[in-house]
């Protein structure tokens, strides 16, 4: 079994603390050193807008400063995972933004705002006459499943009947739509919903059945494909307590070896995608931001599986 040795961990640490975004630096210190949640929240605040939502390339492939459901979901996840209480102003404002921007007829959120087209962005986030809604199944899973998951984490801020309706709609979408296409983000979002706090036993069981049914066929098992846009095992099971980690344990171990082998000499990990020539002057900035985020993500998975 391969281990990320002290030298390579130190290289990753140096890269994060010298080159990554301040938010990723604070998260690294929070998870691995003596960093505080307050420091994480202070850096996260730079991405929040006056309407309570988050933007400003918190998701590096979407560069609009405007608030989006996509970025607000990332922010709520960061707040929840760093132990922010429901009374934290950033959480309160983010939930308020989601309540105001919900489409009441469809019970969904548009994933990114219309003005995302006006700023540099990855081609899959481009909207042409409603193409984005078609690509993302009318937003029934992405971004809704993750947003509902973290609304459960901050359930004191939302009316219980409203959250029940949102949860029911999200669960039914996960159960009824094809999952696991493209890079598997829909499965990742659905897995976060399945792990939500205070989810009813009925909804948890339904999600568990559906996701354990889909994940084994969706996961990319061929290591030769992990260097391209795919669904590597660690994407679905970033830690051993993942809902689906027990379904493909051998290939998870192979994926961990692969992660260790693909760290660059500079200490970071590269994204497995690019913008395909879109906005060539901006992609290097987004790529560098992804390097920091992916380096932190890989260190957390290696730590969770005892590979540090």
C-alpha positions, 0 to 999 in steps of 0.5 A, spaced: 500 500 500 502 506 497 503 512 502 504 519 501 510 520 505 512 526 509 516 529 503 510 529 498 506 532 504 510 537 505 510 539 498 503 539 498 503 543 504 507 548 501 504 549 495 497 550 498 500 555 503 504 559 498 500 558 491 492 556 493 487 561 494 486 564 501 480 560 502 483 553 501 489 555 505 485 557 511 481 550 510 488 546 509 490 549 516 483 548 519 483 540 517 490 539 518 493 544 523 491 549 528 487 553 524 480 556 526 473 555 523 473 563 524 479 564 519 475 559 514 469 564 515 473 570 514 476 568 507 469 565 505 466 572 506 470 575 500 465 571 495 458 573 498 454 578 495 449 583 498 443 579 496 446 573 501 448 569 495 455 567 493 459 568 487 466 571 485 468 565 482 468 561 488 466 555 483 473 557 479 469 555 472 464 560 473 467 567 473 461 572 474 461 576 480 453 575 481 450 570 486 449 563 483 445 557 486 452 553 484 456 557 488 451 558 494 451 551 495 459 550 495 459 556 501 453 552 505 457 546 504 463 550 507 460 553 513 456 546 515 463 542 514 466 547 518 461 547 524 458 554 523 451 555 527 445 557 524 445 564 527 451 565 523 450 571 519 453 568 512 449 562 513 442 566 514 444 571 508 445 565 504 439 561 506 435 568 505 438 568 498 435 561 496 428 562 499 428 569 495 431 565 488 427 559 488 422 558 482 416 556 486 413 553 480 418 548 479 421 548 486 428 548 483 434 554 482 437 556 476 444 553 477 448 559 474 445 566 473 444 569 466 450 573 466 454 567 467 455 568 459 458 575 460 464 573 464 469 567 462 466 560 464 467 553 462 463 551 455 459 547 459 456 553 463 454 556 457 447 557 456 444 558 449 436 559 448 435 554 455 441 549 453 443 549 460 436 547 463 436 541 458 443 539 460 442 539 467 435 536 467 431 542 469 436 543 475 432 537 478 438 534 481 444 539 480 444 544 484 437 542 488 440 536 491 446 539 494 442 545 496 437 541 500 442 537 503 445 543 506 438 547 508 437 541 512 444 542 516 441 549 517 434 547 518 432 552 523 432 557 518 427 555 514 420 552 515 419 545 516 413 544 511 417 548 506 423 544 507 419 537 507 416 539 500 423 541 497 426 534 500 420 530 497 421 533 490 429 532 490 428 525 492 423 524 487 428 527 482 434 522 484 429 516 484 426 518 477 432 521 473 438 517 469 444 518 474 451 518 473 452 521 466 458 526 464 463 527 470 458 524 475 456 530 479 449 529 479 451 522 483 455 527 488 450 531 489 445 526 490 450 522 495 450 529 499 443 529 500 443 522 502 447 524 508 443 530 510 442 531 517 435 530 519 433 526 513 427 522 514 428 514 514 423 513 508 427 518 504 434 516 506 432 509 505 430 511 498 436 515 496 440 509 499 437 504 494 437 508 488 445 510 489 447 504 491 444 501 485 447 506 480 454 507 483 457 501 481 455 501 474 457 509 473 464 509 477 470 509 472 474 502 474 479 503 468 485 507 471 487 509 464 481 513 464 482 517 470 486 522 467 480 524 463 474 527 465 471 521 468 468 518 475 474 516 479 472 512 485 474 517 490 469 522 487 463 518 489 467 515 495 472 520 498 472 517 505 471 510 507 464 512 511 461 514 504 454 511 502 457 507 496 465 506 499 463 498 500 461 497 493 468 497 490 473 497 495 479 494 491 478 500 485 478 505 491 485 502 493 487 503 486 485 510 485 488 512 492 495 509 489 493 513 483 492 519 486 499 518 490 503 517 483 500 523 480 502 528 484 506 533 481 513 535 483 511 542 485 506 538 490 499 540 487 494 535 483 492 538 476 485 538 474 483 533 469 479 538 464 480 544 461 476 549 457 477 547 450 480 553 448 474 557 451 477 564 454 485 562 453 487 568 457 483 566 463 483 559 464 490 559 467 487 563 473 481 558 473 486 552 473 491 555 478 485 555 483 483 548 481 490 546 483 489 548 490 482 546 491 484 539 488 490 538 492 486 540 499 481 535 496 486 529 495 489 530 501 483 530 505 481 523 502 488 520 503 488 522 510 481 519 511 483 512 508 490 512 512 494 514 506 498 519 509 
